[in-house]
Amino acid sequence: MKKRRSVWLYLALAAVLVFSLMAFVACTEPAHMHEYADGYCIMCGEKDPDYATSDEYFEFTYLTAKDSYSITAKNVVNLPSKIVLPSKHEGKPVTSLGENAFYYCSDLESIDIPSSVTYIDDHAFEYCSGLTSIEIPASVTYIGAYAFRYCSSLTDINVQEGNKQYKSIDGNLYSYDEKTLIQYAIGKKDKVFVIPSSVTTIGYYAFYSSNLTGVEIPSSVTSIGGYAFQECCALTSVEIPNSVTTICMAAFYNCIALKEVTFEEDSKLSSIQKEAFYGCTGLTGFNFNGTMAKWQAVTKGTNWNKDVPDGYKVYCQDGTLDRYNNQVA
C-alpha cells in the first residue's frame, strides 16, 4: 500500500514539475519567439517592448477651448519604437500633437495617429531619425513648422484620402491644391528632384538638410520660402527660373557645396532677403542673365551673402560685378 502511495506521489510531483517547466519556458523564451497581438503576447501576456498603447508613455494637456486633449511623449528614452496613439483620454478626444511632441525620439520607427487629431504642432517629429514613414489622417488641418526637420530616414509622408488641407505626391507633402511644396521627405535616396509644375511656392524648410545634389525648379514657382534649402550640404548648383520674384530669408543658408547660381533671362527677381546665401562657402559666382543695373536694383537683405568667398562674381549680360556691386574688368 505504501509503495502505491509513493508511486502516485512521485507521479504527482513529476506532473507539477513538468507543468511548471512548461510555464517557465513559455514566459522566458527569447522575445523573438513571442507572438504579439495588440501589444501583448497571446501566449504569456508579456507586453511587447516595441509597442506603446498605454498612458504610461504619454502626457496629456487639457485644451479648454476645444474641450479636448493634446498629447506628447513622456520620456523619449523609454519610448517604444512602435506607437499607437489613443484617440481619447478621460472620455475626451485627443485632437492635437503638442509642440515638440516626439522631439528627439530617435528610436521611433512607426506611429499610428488617430482620426481624432486635427493639429500637429511645431517640431512635433523633429530629430525622429528612425522614422521611415508617416500617415497623416484626413482630419488634420494644420502641420506646424519644423514638424519633420532632421527626420533623416523619412521616405514617405502619406496623406489619407479625404483630407482637404494636404496632399501627398510620391511620398512628399503638398498643400491640397498642389501649389505649395510643404515637405520633401529627406530620407529618399534620389540625387535630383524635379518639382512638379503645379507648384508656385517652395515652402519654408521644404528641403531642409536633404542630401540632394540638384533640384529642378519649374517656371511656375514665384517664391522660394525661408530656410527652404538650408543645410542642403550636397547641393552643387541651382537654376532660378525667371518667374521667381523673392528668395526668402536663409533660403540657401549653409549650402556649403553650392558653387553656382544661375538666374534665367528676363528675371522678375525683386528681393533677396537677409542671409539667403549666408555660409555658401563654395560659391564662385551668380550668373545673372540681365543687365548690371537690373541686378543692382534687386533689394538685398542684411548678410544675404555673408561668408561667401570675397572673390565671387556676378556675371551680367553687359558686364561683371563684385560682391559690393562694383563693376570689374
N, C-alpha and C positions, 0 to 999 in steps of 0.2 A: 504493500500500500504506500509506504514511504517512498519507494522507488518511483511509483507512478506520479506521486505528487512532485517529486524532484524533477522528473521529465517535463511535466506540464509547466512547472515554474521556470525551467530553463527555456522552454519554448516561448513562454510569455515574455521573458526578458529579452530573448532574441528578437521577437517581433517589435518590441518597444525600441530596441537599438536600431533595427532596420528602418523603421518609420522616422526615427529621429535623424538618422543619417540622410535619408531622402530629403527631409525638410531642410536640413542644413545645406545640402548640395544645391537644392533649388534656390535658396536665398543667398548663397555665397558664390555661385558660379560667376565667371567673368561677365562684366557689364555688356559685352557684345553678344552674350548668349541670351540676355533678357529679351522678352517680346513685349514691346511697349505699345500702349494704346491710350490716347488722351493723356499722356504724361506719366502713366504708371505701368509697371509690369503686370501683365494679366496673370502671371503665374504666382508671383510672391507679393505684389503690391508695392514694390520699391519704386520710388519716384525717379523718373528719367532725369539724369543730371544735366542734360542738354535741352530741357524743355521747361518753360515758365508759364504757368497759368494762374497762379495764386497771388493774393495781395501781398505776400511776403516780399515780393520783388519790386513793388511799385509804391509810389507816394501819390496821394490824390489831393487836389486842391479844389475846394468848392468855389464855383463861379456863380456868384449871386445873381448877376444879370441874366444868366442863361439857365439858372436852376439846374446846373449840371456840374460835372467834374472834369478837371484837367489831370493828365497822368504824366508822371516822369519816373525814371528808374531810380531806385533807392541807392543801389551800390553797383557801380559799373564793374567792379572787380568780380563780384559774385554772380553777376547776371548770366544766366544760361545762354547758349548760342542760338537757341530757337525760342521765339516768343510768340504767344498768342495773347493779345491784349483783351481784357474784359470789356464788354460793351456797357456794363453797368457797375455802379458802386453804391452800396447802401440804397438800392432801389432807384437811383437816378442815373441817367445816361452819362457815359464818358464821351465828351464831344471835342476834346482838344488834347493834342500832344503838346505839352508845355515847352517853354523856351529851354533849350539845352536838354530836352527830354532824354535823349540817349547819347549825349555828348561823350565822346571818347569811349564808347562801348566797342572797343576794337575786336572783341571776340564774337560780336553779334553777326550771325550769318543770315538769319531769316526772321521776319516779323509779320504777323497777321494783324492788320489794322481793321477794327470792326466798322460796320457801315454807320455806326452812330457818330463817328468822328467827322467833323466839318472843318477843323482848323489844325494846321500843322505849323507850329511856331518857329521862330528864328533858331538856327543852329540845332534843329531837332536831331539830326543824324550826323552832325559834323564829327569827323575823325572816326567814323564807323568803318574802319579799313577792311573788315572782314565781310561786310555786307555786299552780296553779289547782285541781288535783285530786290525790287520792292514793288508792291501793287498798291496804287492809290485808289481808295474806294470812290464810287460815283458821288458820294455825299460830300467830299472835300471841296471847299470853296476857296481856301486860302493856304498857300505854302509860303513860308517866310524866307527871309534872306539867309544865305549860308546853310540852308537846310541839308544839303548833300556835299558840302565842301570837304575835301580830303577823303571822300569815300573812294579810295583808290582801286577797289575791286569791283565797283558797281558797273555792271554792263547793261542792265535793263531796268528802266523805270516804266512800269506799265500802269496805264490808267484804265479803270473799268469803264465799260460802255455805259452811257447814261450821264457821265459827268459833263456838266455844261460850262465848266470853267477851264478845264485842262484836257490835253490830248497827248497821247504818246505815238510817236512815229519812229519805227526802227529802234525802239528802246530809249529814245530821248524824249524829254518833256517840253511840250509847247503849250501856248495858250490855245483855247478851244478853236479860235478862228485861224490858227496856224500862222499868225502874223508875228508872234514873238517866240523866239527860241529861248526857253527859260533855263534848261539844264541839259548839257551834253553829259552822257554817262561816261565819266572819265576812265573807267576801268576797261573800256573797249581797246582792242589791240590794233585798230586801224591807225595808219600813219597820217592819212589825209582825209579830211571830212568835207563833203560838199553840202553846204547849207541849202535847204530847199528854196525854190524861187518864190514861195508864198511868204517868206519871212521879210518883214520890214524893220524889225528891231532885234538886235542881239542883246539879250537881257543882261542885267547885272550878274556878274560871277558865272556866266553861262559856261565858259570853258576853263574856269579857274583851275590851275595846276594840272591840266591834261597833258598827255605825252605826245600830242600831235606834232608833226613836223610841218604840216601845212593845212590851211583852211581856205576853201574857195567861197568867197562871199559874192552872192548874186547882186545884180543891179537893182533889185527890189529893196535892198537894205538902205535905210536913210540914217540910222543911228547905231553906233557901237556903244553899248552900255558900259557903265563904270565897272572896272575890275574884270571885264569880260574875259580877257586873256591873261590876267595877272598870273605870274609864275608859270607860264607855259614855257618851260625851260628848254624844250626841244624845238620850238617853233623857229624856223630859219628865215622865212620870208612871208610877206603878206601883200596882196594887191587890194587896194581900197577902190571900189567902184565909184564912178563919178556921181552916183546918186547919194552918197553919204554926205550929210551936212555937219554932223557932230561926232567927234571922238571924245567920249566922256572920260571923267576922272579915272586915272590909273588904269586905263583900258589895257595897256600893254606893259604894265609895271613889272620890272624884273624879268623880262623876256630876254635872258642873257645870251641866247643863241641867235637872236634876231639880227640879221645882217643888213637887210634891205627892205624898205617900204616903198611901194610904188602906188602912185595915185593916177587913175585913168585921166585921159584928156577930157577937157570941159568939166572939171571937177566943181561940184557945188559946195565944197567944204568951206564952212564959215567959222568953225570953232574947234580948237584942240584944247581940251580942258586940262586943269592942273595935274601934273605928274603922269600924264598919259603915256609917255615913253621913259619914265624915270627908271634908271638902273638897267637900261638896254645897253650893256657894256660892250657888246659885239657889233653895234650898229655902225655901218660905214657911210650910209647916205640915204636920202629921200629922193626918189625920182618923181618930180612933180611936173606932170605934162601940162603946164600952164606957164604964164609969164612970172617973172620975179615979182612984179608989182602985185599980182594976184596972191602969191604965197605970203608976201609981206602984209597983205590985208587980212589974212586969216587971224582971228583972235586966238592968242595962246596964253594959257593959264600959268600960274606960278609953278616953277620947277617942272614944266612939261618935258624938258629934255635934260634934267639933272642926271649927272653921272653917265651921260652918253659921251663917248670919246670926243675930245676937243676937235679932232681932225675931220669929223664927219662933214659932208657937204649936202646941199640941196640943189639938185640938178634941174634947172628950169629950161623952158624952150628957148629963152633969149639970154641965158647966162647961168652962172653958178653963184650960190650964196654960201657963206659960212654960218656957223651956229648963231652968230649975232646979227644975221640978216644983212651982212655987208657983202657986196659983190667981190668975187675973187677972180683972178685971171684964169 
